Amino acid sequence: MSWFSQTLTSSIGKKLLMALTGLFLISFLVIHATINAMIFYNDGGETFSHWGHFMGTNPIIRTLEIGLVAGFIIHIADGLILWKNNREARPVGYAVSNASANSTWYSRSMGLLGTLLLIFLVIHTSHFWIPNRSNQFATGEELDLYQMMLDIFQNPIVVLIYVLGCVSLFWHLLHGFKSAFQSLGLNHVKYNGIISWIGTAFSIVIPILFALMPISIYLGWVK
């Protein structure tokens, strides 16, 4: 087995892979949130549709989309493997557990939070990405994603599911952002505070922005 293969299959290698794919997906969240936030121009979806069309038809973006899907799959699979390994490392619980003294509940619940996000991701892609890509392959035309958002987010249950998904994303990012830098060895006493501040701010702003979209449409703030 090569050094590269040994590194990837080791515990440290899996954590490095988790960190790298996590930061890659974080960059996607920034782009995704920025494009979706165009609905707040409240111009009948003109600005949103313009940039959505660019993202959906640009050949470079479409090629990078393959890497994005691969990033999601690797991140999810690696997370499940790490969760399984951690469970197997401690098959019997301690007689007296004081885990909260050394870690937060959400850092110990990344497996659960990740699973909830996976369920939400399946729901989200089934609402927008899969129908749009299927229609592109079948007819060569994009669907009206803005109108789809207006229609889908009239259902209060769907809106609630999206809000809960954003809550799970908040807790997942709150631990994952800082953990990624630590796994990559980029943490240092001089700038740990900055990393923590940026990570916390990012974990708050992005989920709130995503949650406001279905809420605003449902309440009629965006039409």
C-alpha positions in Angstrom: 0.0 0.0 0.0 1.4 3.4 -1.0 2.1 6.2 1.5 -0.9 8.2 0.0 -3.3 5.2 0.5 -2.0 4.6 4.0 -2.5 8.3 4.9 -6.1 8.3 3.5 -7.1 5.2 5.4 -5.5 6.3 8.7 -7.5 8.1 11.4 -5.6 11.3 10.8 -6.0 10.9 7.0 -9.8 10.6 7.4 -9.9 13.7 9.5 -7.8 15.6 6.9 -10.1 14.5 4.2 -13.1 15.5 6.3 -11.6 19.0 6.8 -10.7 19.5 3.2 -14.0 18.5 1.8 -15.7 20.4 4.6 -13.9 23.7 3.6 -14.7 23.0 0.0 -18.4 22.6 0.8 -18.3 25.8 2.9 -17.1 27.7 -0.2 -20.1 26.3 -2.1 -22.4 27.5 0.7 -21.1 31.0 0.2 -21.9 30.9 -3.5 -25.2 29.2 -3.1 -26.4 31.6 -0.4 -25.2 34.6 -2.5 -27.2 33.5 -5.6 -30.3 32.6 -3.6 -30.2 35.9 -1.7 -30.9 37.6 -5.0 -34.6 36.9 -4.3 -34.5 39.7 -1.8 -34.2 42.2 -4.6 -37.9 41.5 -4.9 -37.9 42.3 -8.6 -40.0 39.3 -9.7 -37.0 37.0 -9.7 -35.2 38.8 -12.6 -31.9 39.1 -10.8 -32.1 35.7 -9.2 -33.0 34.1 -12.6 -30.2 35.8 -14.4 -27.5 34.5 -12.0 -29.3 31.1 -11.7 -29.3 30.7 -15.4 -25.5 31.6 -15.5 -24.8 28.9 -12.8 -27.0 26.4 -14.6 -25.6 26.8 -18.1 -22.0 27.9 -17.8 -19.8 24.9 -18.9 -17.1 25.6 -16.3 -19.7 25.7 -13.5 -21.4 22.6 -14.8 -18.0 20.8 -14.8 -17.3 22.0 -11.2 -20.7 20.6 -10.3 -19.3 17.1 -10.7 -16.6 17.9 -8.2 -19.3 19.3 -5.8 -21.3 16.1 -6.0 -18.1 14.1 -5.4 -17.3 16.4 -2.4 -20.6 15.8 -0.8 -20.4 12.0 -1.3 -16.8 11.9 0.1 -17.7 14.1 3.0 -20.7 12.1 4.0 -19.0 8.7 3.6 -15.9 9.8 5.5 -18.1 11.2 8.3 -20.0 8.0 8.6 -16.7 6.0 8.7 -15.3 8.3 11.4 -18.5 8.0 13.4 -18.4 4.2 13.1 -14.7 4.1 14.2 -15.4 6.3 17.2 -18.3 4.1 18.3 -16.2 1.0 17.9 -13.3 2.5 19.9 -15.6 2.8 22.9 -18.0 -0.1 22.7 -18.8 0.1 26.4 -19.8 3.4 27.9 -17.9 4.7 31.0 -19.5 4.1 34.4 -19.4 7.8 35.0 -19.5 10.0 32.0 -18.6 13.7 32.1 -18.1 14.3 28.4 -19.6 17.8 28.7 -16.6 18.9 30.7 -14.3 18.5 27.7 -16.6 19.0 24.7 -19.8 20.5 23.5 -22.9 18.5 22.9 -22.9 19.4 19.2 -19.3 18.3 18.7 -20.3 14.9 20.1 -23.4 14.8 17.9 -21.8 15.5 14.5 -23.0 12.1 13.3 -26.6 12.9 14.2 -26.4 16.4 12.8 -24.8 15.1 9.6 -27.5 12.5 9.2 -30.2 15.2 9.6 -28.5 17.4 7.0 -28.3 14.4 4.6 -32.0 13.9 4.9 -32.6 17.6 4.3 -30.2 17.5 1.3 -32.2 14.7 -0.2 -35.4 16.7 0.2 -33.8 19.9 -1.1 -32.3 18.4 -4.2 -35.6 16.6 -4.9 -37.4 19.9 -4.9 -35.1 21.9 -7.1 -31.8 20.4 -8.4 -33.0 17.0 -9.6 -36.1 18.3 -11.4 -34.2 21.1 -13.1 -31.3 18.9 -14.3 -33.7 16.2 -15.5 -35.6 18.8 -17.5 -32.4 20.1 -18.9 -31.3 16.7 -20.1 -34.8 15.9 -21.5 -35.6 19.3 -23.2 -32.4 21.4 -23.0 -34.4 24.0 -21.1 -34.2 25.1 -17.5 -37.2 25.2 -15.2 -38.4 28.5 -13.7 -36.6 28.0 -10.3 -38.0 31.3 -9.0 -41.6 30.3 -9.6 -40.8 26.8 -8.2 -39.6 28.5 -4.9 -42.8 30.6 -4.8 -44.9 27.5 -5.2 -43.0 25.1 -3.0 -42.7 27.5 0.0 -46.4 28.0 0.2 -46.6 24.8 2.2 -45.9 25.5 5.9 -44.7 22.0 6.5 -42.0 22.4 3.8 -41.0 25.8 5.3 -40.7 24.2 8.7 -38.5 21.4 7.3 -36.2 23.9 5.7 -35.9 26.0 8.9 -35.1 22.8 10.9 -32.5 21.9 8.2 -30.9 25.4 8.7 -30.9 24.8 12.5 -29.0 21.6 12.0 -26.6 23.3 9.6 -25.9 26.0 12.2 -24.8 23.4 14.8 -22.9 21.4 12.2 -21.0 24.4 11.0 -20.4 25.8 14.5 -18.2 22.7 15.3 -17.1 21.8 11.7 -15.6 25.2 10.7 -13.2 25.4 13.6 -12.5 21.7 13.6 -11.4 21.8 10.0 -8.7 24.3 10.7 -7.6 22.2 13.7 -7.4 19.0 11.6 -5.3 20.8 9.0 -2.9 22.0 11.7 -3.8 25.7 11.0 -4.8 26.5 14.5 -2.4 28.7 16.5 -2.8 30.6 19.8 -2.2 33.9 17.9 -5.2 33.6 15.6 -7.4 30.9 17.2 -9.6 33.7 18.4 -10.1 35.1 14.9 -10.8 31.6 13.5 -13.4 31.1 16.2 -15.0 34.4 15.6 -15.2 34.0 11.8 -16.5 30.4 12.3 -19.2 31.5 14.7 -20.3 34.4 12.5 -20.4 32.2 9.4 -22.3 29.5 11.3 -24.9 32.1 12.2 -25.2 34.3 9.1 -25.4 31.5 6.4 -28.2 29.4 8.1 -30.2 32.5 8.9 -29.9 33.7 5.3 -31.1 30.3 4.0 -33.9 30.1 6.6 -35.1 33.6 5.7 -35.7 32.6 2.1 -38.6 30.2 2.6 -40.0 32.2 5.5 -40.0 35.4 3.5 -41.8 33.7 0.5 -44.3 32.0 2.8 -45.1 35.3 4.6 -45.4 37.1 1.3 -42.4 39.4 1.8 -41.0 38.2 -1.5 -43.4 37.8 -4.5 
